């Protein structure tokens, strides 16, 4: 089943390419990190702690969003869940951009 998901995700990437930057999860993460980075404090120690905060909050926020989507797919028909999972997997790599 996993190989089918990976091949489906690769097929989606070849056929449809990337989402526009306004919707792509990696671009959204970049904007999130950029917005927080612009508010960084002065001094090395506070900047280190703030950088750690950015990393942890970003991982938790976007990890929770992915976990929620996976949870919502549990009740979906198998074909719909597989297609949605392949679409989510496809966002984790790019053959042409990023």
N, C-alpha and C positions, 0 to 999 in steps of 0.2 A: 504494500500500500504506500509506503514512504517513497519508493522510487517513482510511483505513478504521480504522486504529488510534486516531486521535484521536476519530473519531465513536463508535467502540466504547467508548472510555474515557468520553466524555460520556454515552453511554447507560447505562453502569454506574453513573455518579454519579447520574443521574436516577432509575434504578430502585432502587438499593441504598443510596444515600447514603454516608456516611462510615463507616469502621471505628471501633470503639470506641476511646477515647483510649488504653486500655491496649495496643492493637495498632497504632495509627496511626504510621507512620514519622516524621511531623513531631512528634508528641507524644513519641516515644521520643528524638528528637534534642533536644527541649527539656529532657527530664529529664537527658540526658547533659550538656548545657551547664550546666544548673542545678546538678548535682552537682559539676562541676568549678569552677563559679563560687563555690560556698560555701567552697572551699579557697584562695581567692585570697590572694596574699601582700600585705604592707604595702609602701607606697612606690610612687611613680609608675612608675619604670623597671621594677621587677620585675613590676608589674601589667600593664604593656604587653606584656612578653615572655610572661607567662602567658596573657594574652588572645590573643596570636598563636598560642600553643600550642593553646588551645582551638579556635580557628578551623581551624587546619591539621589537628589530630588528628580533629576532627569531620568535616571534608571527606574526609580519607583513609579513616576508618573506614566512613562511610556510603557513600562512593563505591566503596570496595572491595566492600562488601556488594552493591551494585547491579551492579557488574561481574561478581561471582561468579554472581548470578542470571542475568544475560544469558549468561554462558558456559555455565551448566548448560542453558539453553534451546536451545543450538545443536544438540543432538542430538535434540531433541523433534520430534514431528510438527508440521507447519506450523500447523495449526489450534490445537493446544495452545500452541505458542510464541506465536502471535498473541494468543490470549486472555490468556496470562500477561503478555505485554508490555503489552497494553491495561490490564490490572489494575495493573501497576506505574506506567504513565503516569498512570492515574487518581489515584494517590496524590499526584501533584505539584500538583494543583489541587483546589479545592472550590467547588461552586456554592452550598452551603447553610451551611457552617460554616468553622471555622478563620479 
